[in-house]
Amino acid sequence: MPGTEEKLNYVELPQPNTLLTIQHLDYKNPYDYSKMHRHDYFEVMFIKQGCGSQIIDFNTYQLQANDIYIIYPGQMHLMDRRDANGLVIQFRKNIFEYIHAIKHYHLYHTNALVTGDIAAFDHLFDITARMQALLQQKDKLSQIALHKAYSYLQIVLLSVAELNEKAQVNATGQPLLSEYISLITHHINTKKKVAEYAMLLGCTPEKLNDTCKKALGKTALQLIHEELLLEIRRLLLLNELSLKEISFQLNFDSQSNFSTFIKTHTSLTPKELQAAVLEIYN
C-alpha cells in the first residue's frame, strides 16, 4: 500500500553519518524517548549505578548496577532512566564489515539482559569508556584511531556474546540457532516457512527443527510464529497502521487469514489484541 513503508520509519542513530557512537545514558535524545519506539541500530547498554526500568519487546527489566543489555534493531523499547547512569554503545549492522570473528546474529538472544560478574562489567565498561574517548577526539579522527575503536568494540561484543552464551541453559547448536533467530527477525514479513530459512542457512529443515527443539524445546515453526506474533504486537502498539495495512505489511494472503492467525495464537480478535496491547502501556 502506498505510504505504508514511510509510516514504519525507525528511530535513527543520533549521528546519521557515523557507524558507531558512545553516549552517556542521560544523553539528550533527538526523538521522543518517553513513548514506545524502535531503533534501526544495535545498542549495548551498561548500567553503572542508579535505578530505573525499561521495556524491551514487552518484557520489563528493573535497572540495577552492573547490568548489561543488548537491544537489537526492530525491538520495541521504552526506558525510564530515573537516576540510572552509565554508557550506551550504538552502532549499525554494517559495522560488522569492519570487525571479524563475530557476526550480528551472535548478539540475538531471547533475554535482553546479559548476566555477568562485577569484574566482567568493570572490564567492559572501562573498554567502552576508552572507545568513547577515542571517538570524542577534538582533532579529526584518524583512520588508525577509528579502527582502534572498532577493535575495542570487537572485544566488547565478543565478551558480551560469551557471557550470554554461558547464561544459556543448553547451548547445543547455538551458532545455527542464533543465525536462525536473526534471519527470522529480518525476514518475518516475507518468509514464514521453515524450509525457506533452512535453504538460507544451508541445512535441512529436519536439522534446523532438531536444533531448535534441543536448545529451546520448541519447533522451528513455533519460533517463526512467535516472531510473527511479536511483530504484529509491535505494529499494533505503534498504532500507526490499520489492521488491513498490518495484514498487507506482513504478507498475509487475506485479512481473514491474518485474523485467524491471531485468534489461534491468542484467543483474541485483532481489535481485542490491539486494545489489550495498548492498555498495558497507557
C-alpha positions in Angstrom: 0.0 0.0 0.0 1.4 3.5 -0.9 2.9 5.2 2.1 3.0 2.1 4.3 6.8 1.9 4.5 7.0 5.6 5.3 4.9 5.1 8.4 7.3 2.4 9.7 10.4 4.6 10.0 12.6 3.7 12.9 14.5 6.0 15.2 17.9 6.5 13.6 21.3 7.0 15.1 21.8 10.4 16.6 24.7 11.0 14.3 23.4 9.5 11.0 26.8 9.7 9.2 28.6 7.5 11.7 28.6 3.8 12.2 29.5 3.9 15.9 28.7 6.3 18.7 29.1 6.1 22.5 26.7 8.1 24.6 26.2 8.7 28.3 22.9 7.1 29.4 21.4 10.5 30.1 22.2 12.0 26.7 19.6 14.2 25.1 17.7 12.0 22.7 16.8 13.6 19.3 13.5 11.7 19.5 10.7 11.3 22.0 12.1 8.5 24.1 9.1 8.7 26.6 7.0 6.9 24.1 7.4 3.3 22.8 9.7 3.3 19.8 12.2 1.1 18.0 15.6 1.7 16.6 17.3 0.8 13.3 20.5 0.1 15.1 22.0 -2.0 17.9 22.5 -0.8 21.5 24.7 -2.3 24.1 23.8 -0.6 27.4 25.9 -0.5 30.6 24.2 0.5 33.8 27.0 1.8 36.1 24.8 2.8 39.0 21.3 4.1 40.0 17.9 2.6 39.2 15.1 2.8 36.7 13.3 0.4 34.4 12.9 -0.3 30.7 10.6 -2.3 28.4 12.2 -4.3 25.6 9.7 -6.2 23.4 7.0 -6.4 26.1 9.5 -7.6 28.8 10.1 -5.3 31.8 13.5 -5.0 33.3 14.4 -3.2 36.5 17.7 -1.4 36.0 20.5 -2.3 38.5 24.2 -1.5 38.8 26.4 -3.8 36.7 23.6 -4.7 34.3 24.4 -5.1 30.6 21.6 -5.0 28.0 21.5 -5.8 24.3 18.8 -4.1 22.2 18.7 -5.0 18.5 17.1 -3.3 15.5 13.3 -3.6 15.4 12.7 -4.3 19.1 10.1 -2.1 20.9 11.8 0.0 23.6 10.8 2.3 26.4 13.1 3.4 29.1 12.6 5.2 32.5 16.1 6.3 33.4 15.3 7.8 36.8 18.8 8.3 38.4 20.5 5.5 36.4 23.7 6.4 34.7 26.2 4.6 32.5 27.2 4.3 28.9 25.4 3.1 25.8 27.1 1.9 22.6 25.1 2.4 19.4 26.1 1.0 16.1 24.6 -0.1 12.7 24.7 -3.6 11.4 27.1 -2.7 8.6 29.8 -2.1 11.2 30.4 -5.9 11.0 32.1 -5.3 7.7 35.0 -3.9 9.8 35.1 -6.3 12.7 35.5 -10.0 12.5 35.2 -13.2 14.5 31.7 -12.1 15.4 28.6 -11.6 13.4 25.5 -9.7 14.2 23.4 -12.8 14.8 25.7 -13.7 17.8 24.0 -10.8 19.6 20.5 -12.2 19.2 19.2 -13.8 22.4 15.7 -14.2 23.9 16.8 -12.3 27.1 18.0 -8.7 26.6 19.7 -8.8 30.0 23.3 -10.1 29.9 24.3 -11.7 33.1 27.9 -11.4 34.3 30.0 -10.7 37.3 31.2 -7.3 38.5 34.7 -7.8 37.3 33.5 -8.6 33.8 31.3 -5.5 33.9 34.0 -3.2 35.1 36.4 -4.5 32.4 33.9 -4.0 29.6 32.8 -0.6 30.9 36.4 0.6 31.0 37.0 -0.5 27.4 33.8 1.3 26.4 35.0 4.5 28.1 38.3 4.2 26.2 36.3 3.8 23.0 34.3 6.9 23.8 37.4 8.9 24.4 38.8 7.9 21.0 35.6 8.9 19.2 35.5 12.2 21.0 38.9 13.4 19.9 38.8 17.1 19.2 41.1 16.8 16.2 39.8 14.9 13.1 39.5 11.2 14.0 42.3 9.4 12.2 41.7 6.1 10.4 44.1 4.4 13.0 42.1 5.8 15.9 38.8 4.8 14.3 40.0 1.2 13.7 41.3 1.1 17.2 37.8 2.0 18.4 36.4 -0.8 16.2 38.9 -3.2 17.8 37.6 -2.2 21.2 34.1 -2.8 20.0 35.1 -6.2 18.8 36.4 -7.1 22.3 33.2 -5.8 23.9 30.9 -7.7 21.6 32.9 -10.9 21.8 32.8 -10.7 25.6 29.1 -9.9 25.7 28.3 -12.8 23.4 30.5 -15.1 25.5 28.7 -14.0 28.7 25.3 -14.5 27.1 26.3 -18.0 25.8 27.4 -19.1 29.3 23.9 -18.0 30.5 22.2 -20.4 28.1 20.9 -23.5 29.9 21.6 -25.6 26.8 23.9 -24.1 24.1 23.6 -27.1 21.7 23.6 -25.8 18.2 23.9 -22.2 19.4 25.6 -20.7 16.2 22.9 -22.2 14.0 20.1 -21.3 16.4 21.4 -17.7 16.7 21.6 -17.2 13.0 18.2 -18.7 12.5 16.7 -16.3 15.1 18.4 -13.4 13.4 17.1 -14.5 10.0 13.5 -14.8 11.3 13.7 -11.3 12.8 15.0 -9.9 9.5 12.7 -11.8 7.1 9.5 -12.3 9.1 7.5 -10.0 6.8 8.1 -12.2 3.8 9.2 -15.7 4.9 7.1 -17.9 7.1 8.2 -21.5 6.2 10.9 -23.5 7.9 12.1 -24.7 4.5 12.8 -21.2 3.3 15.1 -20.5 6.3 16.8 -23.9 6.1 17.7 -23.0 2.5 19.2 -19.7 3.6 21.2 -21.5 6.3 22.4 -24.3 4.1 20.9 -27.1 6.2 17.9 -29.4 6.1 14.5 -28.4 7.7 14.9 -31.5 9.9 18.3 -30.4 11.2 17.0 -26.9 11.9 14.0 -28.3 13.7 16.1 -30.7 15.7 18.4 -27.9 16.8 15.5 -25.7 17.9 13.9 -28.5 19.9 17.2 -29.4 21.6 18.2 -25.9 22.5 14.8 -24.3 23.3 12.3 -27.1 23.5 10.4 -25.5 20.6 10.0 -26.4 17.0 11.4 -24.2 14.2 7.9 -23.3 13.1 6.9 -22.3 16.7 9.8 -19.7 16.6 8.5 -18.3 13.3 5.0 -18.0 14.8 6.3 -16.4 17.9 8.3 -13.8 16.0 5.3 -13.1 13.7 3.0 -12.6 16.6 5.6 -10.3 18.3 5.9 -8.2 15.1 2.1 -8.0 15.0 2.0 -6.8 18.6 4.8 -4.2 17.8 2.8 -2.8 14.9 -0.4 -2.8 17.0 1.4 -0.9 19.7 2.8 1.7 17.4 -0.9 2.3 16.3 0.2 3.9 13.0 -1.3 1.3 10.6 -4.8 0.0 10.2 -5.4 -3.8 10.7 -5.7 -4.1 6.9 -2.4 -2.3 6.4 -0.7 -4.6 9.0 -2.0 -7.6 7.3 -0.7 -6.4 4.0 2.7 -5.4 5.5 3.2 -8.9 6.9 2.1 -10.5 3.6 -0.9 -12.5 4.8 -2.9 -13.9 1.9 -6.0 -12.2 3.3 -7.2 -10.2 6.3 -9.3 -13.3 7.2 -6.1 -15.4 7.5 -4.5 -12.6 9.5 -7.4 -12.7 11.9 -7.4 -16.5 12.1 -3.7 -16.5 12.9 -4.1 -14.0 15.8 -7.2 -15.8 17.1 -5.4 -19.2 17.0 -2.4 -17.9 19.0 -4.0 -15.5 21.4 -7.8 -16.4 21.5 -8.4 -12.8 20.7 -9.6 -10.9 17.6 -7.1 -8.4 16.1 -9.1 -5.5 17.6 -9.2 -7.2 21.0 -5.4 -7.9 20.9 -4.7 -4.2 20.0 -6.9 -3.0 22.8 -5.0 -5.3 25.2 -1.6 -4.2 24.0 -2.4 -0.5 24.1 -4.0 -0.8 27.6 -0.8 -2.2 29.1 1.2 0.9 28.1 -1.4 3.7 28.6 
